[in-house]
Amino acid sequence: RIRQVELMEQIESLPQEEVNEVLQLLIVNEAELVEAEHNIVMYSQDLQNIKKYMNKLYQDGLSKTKQKTFLHTNSAGNGTNIETDKEES
């Protein structure tokens, strides 16, 4: 509380032009911070979309690998069965 009073006294002792300059700088800084926050939100959303896309690609790759493995296993299994059937005949 004492610090606030001291700060108010310092502000009141400044010429009005300096107060206006400081206020203008604060307004500019606030606008820059708002823009930076907006950019961070946009980049965050982009990163989330990229993450979703990468996960989808990964899942698609897994399912294709499983399909290929399944087809390869079944075709190899069928080939063995066919040869076994031929030998038994």
PAZA-709606 format. One record per residue: x, y, z of N, C-alpha, C in turn; residue in one letter. Coordinates in Angstrom, 2 decimals, padded with zeros to 5 digits. Layout:
BEGIN
X,Y,Z,X,Y,Z,X,Y,Z,a
...
//
This chain:
BEGIN
000.84,-001.20,000.00,000.00,000.00,000.00,000.87,001.25,000.00,r
001.93,001.24,000.79,002.85,002.38,000.83,003.49,002.57,-000.53,i
003.83,001.45,-001.16,004.48,001.51,-002.48,003.53,002.14,-003.51,r
002.24,001.83,-003.40,001.27,002.42,-004.32,001.20,003.93,-004.15,q
001.22,004.37,-002.92,001.17,005.81,-002.64,002.41,006.49,-003.20,v
003.57,005.85,-002.99,004.82,006.42,-003.53,004.76,006.50,-005.05,e
004.25,005.46,-005.66,004.14,005.44,-007.13,003.19,006.53,-007.61,l
002.08,006.69,-006.93,001.13,007.75,-007.30,001.78,009.13,-007.15,m
002.56,009.33,-006.12,003.24,010.61,-005.93,004.24,010.86,-007.05,e
004.95,009.81,-007.44,005.91,009.95,-008.54,005.19,010.29,-009.85,q
004.08,009.62,-010.08,003.31,009.88,-011.31,002.78,011.31,-011.30,i
002.27,011.75,-010.18,001.72,013.10,-010.08,002.80,014.16,-010.24,e
004.02,013.83,-009.87,005.10,014.81,-009.99,005.64,014.90,-011.42,s
005.32,013.92,-012.24,005.78,013.96,-013.64,005.00,015.00,-014.42,l
005.64,015.61,-015.38,004.90,016.52,-016.27,003.88,015.71,-017.07,p
002.80,016.35,-017.43,001.71,015.67,-018.14,002.18,015.04,-019.45,q
003.12,015.66,-020.13,003.62,015.11,-021.40,004.26,013.74,-021.17,e
005.05,013.62,-020.13,005.71,012.35,-019.84,004.69,011.28,-019.48,e
003.68,011.67,-018.73,002.62,010.72,-018.38,001.93,010.23,-019.65,v
001.63,011.15,-020.56,000.99,010.76,-021.82,001.88,009.84,-022.64,n
003.19,010.12,-022.66,004.12,009.26,-023.40,004.15,007.85,-022.82,e
004.20,007.79,-021.50,004.22,006.48,-020.84,002.92,005.73,-021.11,v
001.81,006.44,-021.02,000.52,005.80,-021.31,000.46,005.30,-022.75,l
000.98,006.09,-023.68,001.00,005.69,-025.08,001.85,004.43,-025.27,q
003.00,004.40,-024.60,003.85,003.20,-024.67,003.14,001.98,-024.10,l
002.41,002.19,-023.01,001.67,001.08,-022.42,000.59,000.56,-023.37,l
-000.06,001.48,-024.05,-001.10,001.09,-025.01,-000.49,000.29,-026.16,i
000.65,000.76,-026.67,001.34,000.05,-027.75,001.78,-001.33,-027.28,v
002.37,-001.39,-026.09,002.81,-002.68,-025.55,001.65,-003.64,-025.36,n
000.52,-003.11,-024.90,-000.65,-003.95,-024.72,-001.12,-004.51,-026.06,e
-001.13,-003.67,-027.09,-001.53,-004.13,-028.42,-000.58,-005.21,-028.93,a
000.71,-005.03,-028.69,001.68,-006.04,-029.11,001.48,-007.35,-028.36,e
001.18,-007.25,-027.09,000.92,-008.46,-026.30,-000.33,-009.19,-026.77,l
-001.36,-008.44,-027.10,-002.60,-009.04,-027.60,-002.32,-009.74,-028.93,v
-001.55,-009.09,-029.80,-001.20,-009.70,-031.09,-000.36,-010.96,-030.88,e
000.58,-010.91,-029.96,001.41,-012.08,-029.66,000.56,-013.22,-029.12,a
-000.38,-012.90,-028.26,-001.28,-013.93,-027.72,-002.09,-014.56,-028.84,e
-002.58,-013.73,-029.75,-003.35,-014.23,-030.90,-002.49,-015.18,-031.74,h
-001.24,-014.77,-031.99,-000.34,-015.62,-032.78,-000.07,-016.95,-032.08,n
000.10,-016.90,-030.78,000.34,-018.13,-030.02,-000.86,-019.07,-030.13,i
-002.05,-018.51,-030.03,-003.26,-019.33,-030.15,-003.33,-019.95,-031.55,v
-003.03,-019.16,-032.57,-003.08,-019.68,-033.94,-002.05,-020.78,-034.15,m
-000.82,-020.57,-033.68,000.22,-021.59,-033.82,-000.15,-022.85,-033.04,y
-000.74,-022.67,-031.89,-001.15,-023.81,-031.08,-002.21,-024.63,-031.81,s
-003.16,-023.95,-032.43,-004.19,-024.65,-033.20,-003.57,-025.37,-034.39,q
-002.62,-024.72,-035.07,-001.93,-025.36,-036.19,-001.21,-026.61,-035.73,d
-000.52,-026.52,-034.60,000.20,-027.68,-034.07,-000.75,-028.81,-033.69,l
-001.91,-028.47,-033.14,-002.90,-029.49,-032.81,-003.40,-030.18,-034.07,q
-003.66,-029.39,-035.12,-004.11,-029.97,-036.39,-003.04,-030.86,-037.00,n
-001.79,-030.43,-036.93,-000.69,-031.23,-037.45,-000.57,-032.53,-036.66,i
-000.72,-032.44,-035.35,-000.64,-033.63,-034.51,-001.75,-034.62,-034.88,k
-002.97,-034.13,-035.07,-004.08,-035.00,-035.48,-003.78,-035.66,-036.82,k
-003.26,-034.87,-037.76,-002.94,-035.40,-039.09,-001.85,-036.46,-039.00,y
-000.81,-036.19,-038.21,000.29,-037.16,-038.06,-000.22,-038.45,-037.40,m
-001.08,-038.31,-036.40,-001.66,-039.50,-035.77,-002.49,-040.30,-036.75,n
-003.24,-039.60,-037.60,-004.04,-040.29,-038.62,-003.14,-041.03,-039.59,k
-002.07,-040.37,-040.04,-001.13,-041.05,-040.94,-000.52,-042.27,-040.27,l
-000.17,-042.14,-039.01,000.42,-043.25,-038.27,-000.57,-044.41,-038.17,y
-001.82,-044.09,-037.82,-002.83,-045.14,-037.71,-003.10,-045.80,-039.06,q
-003.14,-044.99,-040.13,-003.32,-045.55,-041.47,-002.16,-046.48,-041.81,d
-000.96,-046.06,-041.47,000.22,-046.90,-041.73,000.16,-048.20,-040.95,g
-000.28,-048.13,-039.70,-000.42,-049.35,-038.90,-001.44,-050.30,-039.51,l
-002.59,-049.76,-039.91,-003.62,-050.64,-040.46,-003.18,-051.24,-041.78,s
-002.46,-050.47,-042.61,-001.95,-051.03,-043.87,-000.92,-052.11,-043.61,k
-000.07,-051.89,-042.62,000.94,-052.90,-042.26,000.25,-054.16,-041.76,t
-000.78,-054.00,-040.94,-001.52,-055.17,-040.45,-002.19,-055.90,-041.60,k
-002.77,-055.15,-042.55,-003.41,-055.78,-043.70,-002.40,-056.56,-044.53,q
-001.24,-055.95,-044.79,-000.22,-056.63,-045.57,000.27,-057.87,-044.86,k
000.48,-057.76,-043.56,000.93,-058.92,-042.77,-000.12,-060.02,-042.81,t
-001.37,-059.63,-042.66,-002.47,-060.60,-042.69,-002.54,-061.27,-044.06,f
-002.49,-060.48,-045.12,-002.55,-061.05,-046.47,-001.35,-061.94,-046.74,l
-000.18,-061.50,-046.34,001.03,-062.28,-046.57,000.97,-063.60,-045.79,h
000.51,-063.53,-044.55,000.41,-064.73,-043.71,-000.62,-065.69,-044.30,t
-001.75,-065.15,-044.73,-002.80,-066.01,-045.30,-002.37,-066.61,-046.62,n
-001.72,-065.81,-047.47,-001.30,-066.36,-048.77,-000.21,-067.39,-048.58,s
000.69,-067.17,-047.63,001.74,-068.16,-047.35,001.11,-069.40,-046.75,a
000.15,-069.22,-045.88,-000.55,-070.35,-045.26,-001.33,-071.15,-046.28,g
-001.99,-070.48,-047.20,-002.74,-071.17,-048.24,-001.82,-071.91,-049.17,n
-000.69,-071.31,-049.48,000.28,-071.98,-050.36,000.79,-073.26,-049.74,g
001.05,-073.25,-048.47,001.52,-074.43,-047.75,000.44,-075.50,-047.76,t
-000.78,-075.07,-047.53,-001.87,-076.04,-047.50,-002.07,-076.66,-048.87,n
-001.94,-075.88,-049.90,-002.12,-076.40,-051.26,-001.05,-077.43,-051.56,i
000.19,-077.13,-051.23,001.28,-078.08,-051.48,001.08,-079.35,-050.65,e
000.63,-079.21,-049.43,000.38,-080.38,-048.59,-000.73,-081.23,-049.18,t
-001.77,-080.56,-049.69,-002.87,-081.29,-050.31,-002.38,-082.04,-051.54,d
-001.50,-081.42,-052.33,-000.98,-082.06,-053.54,-000.16,-083.29,-053.18,k
000.64,-083.18,-052.13,001.48,-084.30,-051.72,000.64,-085.46,-051.22,e
-000.47,-085.17,-050.56,-001.33,-086.23,-050.04,-002.06,-086.96,-051.14,e
-002.29,-086.31,-052.29,-003.06,-086.92,-053.37,-002.33,-087.96,-054.11,s
//
